[in-house]
């Protein structure tokens, strides 16, 4: 089975302010088994109020004005970790997967606490959706990765594989079949003046025109819309009117810092519902009830191909 990962970073350009500090801690967070970078991992410094999250490539950069002894990591689907640090540059932090089985949903008295957060996000879409502005300009980075699912060509139980087959499997797991990256800029002014241009493109791996064609068909929309579009398929957005009746939400993690709180919420269609839905994880900041990042994929995966969307939103100043 081919896997397609579409990654998208969006940043409205309203002017970034530089921050001066004594030290900057940089590094990456990786899957301990495959070495794959992990996007949107929550990080806390010494279990205190200072923290950050990894970007789409699993990298992080945190400005601090004091020594840091350890970094705590939390990520849905992985074991939480507290890792001692003895340097500030080029840290390689690894996380191990934990087995997750979707438990039966048990209805308890009272409202699901995630519903209040989702309602606030829906109510704030008019403020946070940049496409509702009279004019905007942004630069976006988009990456598509084609990868081979090792389990689809070999036994899932590594104990049953001989040495050569195991080496081949590990080789496949750690390498992308094809990757294409684009940086493009878009300018918009109401009512209908829109200009978009590609600033840079880079391809690597097995080059095939079919992959480039697929990329052109898999343009995605923002997660503030009623419906979320992936190529020619339209899905009901979990952040849309009426979504509380279609999706089950669960707060997986809460990260509290000096400036705000970030709620990590998983979502999936209610059992027994019949609609084109998504499943995944969304991180929401209490500062304006805006989306920080989202990882989503179709709730029903096709046998021949799967698509996973990752979006990261920046708030450069006071506007998303």
C-alpha positions, -999 to 999 in steps of 0.1 A, spaced: 0 0 0 13 34 -9 11 61 18 9 98 9 17 124 35 7 159 27 22 185 50 13 221 49 26 251 69 8 284 67 20 318 81 3 351 75 30 377 71 22 406 94 57 413 106 77 391 130 94 405 160 128 392 170 134 380 205 167 383 222 176 358 249 206 341 264 202 306 251 184 288 223 177 251 226 174 233 193 169 197 183 146 171 168 121 145 181 122 111 164 103 79 165 126 55 184 120 26 161 118 41 126 137 73 130 108 92 115 105 129 126 75 135 149 55 167 142 37 187 169 52 170 199 45 190 230 77 199 250 80 214 285 112 226 301 119 211 336 81 204 339 76 242 342 55 268 324 80 272 295 75 250 265 70 247 228 62 221 201 80 205 172 73 218 137 62 197 108 97 183 104 99 173 140 123 202 148 121 226 177 138 258 188 132 273 223 146 305 236 154 304 273 172 326 298 181 299 323 198 265 324 175 236 314 181 202 330 154 181 313 127 183 286 94 165 290 77 152 259 41 142 253 25 130 221 -7 111 213 1 75 206 35 76 223 48 71 258 54 103 276 91 109 283 113 131 305 148 133 290 178 149 307 198 173 285 234 182 289 237 205 258 216 231 240 222 225 203 213 196 180 194 175 205 180 142 192 151 131 214 134 98 208 99 86 217 85 51 217 51 41 205 25 27 228 -2 2 218 -35 19 216 -68 2 212 -99 24 207 -119 18 238 -157 16 238 -172 50 243 -189 52 277 -214 80 282 -211 96 316 -232 123 333 -223 158 323 -210 174 292 -178 162 274 -152 189 285 -139 188 249 -172 201 236 -167 235 252 -134 239 235 -147 228 201 -176 253 204 -152 281 212 -131 273 181 -162 272 159 -174 305 173 -140 321 167 -136 309 131 -146 343 117 -117 359 135 -91 333 129 -98 323 93 -75 345 73 -96 341 42 -123 363 58 -99 393 58 -102 420 33 -66 415 23 -39 391 33 -5 378 22 11 345 32 39 322 24 33 285 26 55 255 26 41 222 13 57 188 13 44 155 -1 60 123 8 53 89 -9 63 60 13 59 23 11 41 6 39 66 -21 50 38 -42 65 21 -45 32 51 -62 16 63 -82 46 52 -99 77 41 -76 104 57 -98 131 94 -92 129 101 -124 148 91 -144 118 115 -126 94 150 -138 86 180 -115 88 180 -103 52 142 -97 51 144 -78 84 172 -55 70 151 -49 39 121 -40 60 141 -15 81 156 0 49 121 6 35 108 20 67 135 47 69 134 59 33 109 79 13 100 66 -21 95 101 -35 93 136 -20 85 170 -34 86 203 -16 71 236 -27 73 271 -13 46 294 -27 33 329 -20 -3 341 -22 -16 376 -22 -53 385 -19 -74 416 -19 -112 417 -18 -133 412 -36 -116 387 -60 -80 397 -67 -58 367 -60 -23 360 -71 -3 329 -63 32 320 -74 56 292 -67 88 305 -52 108 273 -50 104 235 -58 126 206 -48 122 169 -57 141 138 -45 138 101 -47 122 81 -75 110 106 -100 78 98 -118 54 121 -136 25 102 -119 36 116 -85 37 151 -97 2 147 -111 -10 133 -78 4 163 -60 -16 187 -83 -47 167 -74 -42 168 -36 -44 205 -29 -60 209 5 -80 236 22 -77 252 56 -92 236 87 -115 265 94 -139 257 67 -172 238 71 -159 211 48 -123 200 43 -112 191 8 -85 166 -2 -82 164 -40 -116 155 -53 -130 143 -20 -149 165 5 -150 156 42 -171 170 70 -148 191 91 -147 182 128 -145 220 134 -178 229 118 -214 236 126 -231 204 137 -199 185 141 -206 177 178 -234 153 166 -211 136 142 -177 133 159 -165 119 192 -139 142 209 -114 134 237 -89 156 254 -56 138 252 -33 163 267 -32 199 282 -1 220 280 -1 251 303 24 278 297 27 314 310 10 328 279 -18 304 273 -30 268 274 -29 243 245 -55 215 244 -47 184 224 -80 168 213 -84 136 193 -115 131 171 -132 104 151 -167 98 138 -193 84 162 -197 47 157 -227 40 135 -226 73 117 -225 73 79 -207 103 63 -173 112 48 -154 120 80 -119 124 93 -99 111 123 -69 126 139 -56 150 165 -60 188 167 -42 212 190 -61 244 201 -47 274 219 -68 293 245 -54 325 230 -83 334 207 -94 297 205 -73 292 174 -59 261 158 -22 255 164 -19 223 144 -38 194 131 -31 159 119 -59 142 100 -67 114 76 -99 99 62 -117 78 88 -121 50 63 -87 43 46 -85 30 11 -67 -3 6 -44 9 -22 -35 44 -9 -38 64 23 -35 102 28 -25 120 60 -27 158 63 -6 178 87 -11 215 90 7 240 112 -6 275 119 15 304 131 4 336 148 32 360 139 16 390 157 -20 396 166 -34 381 134 -35 345 123 
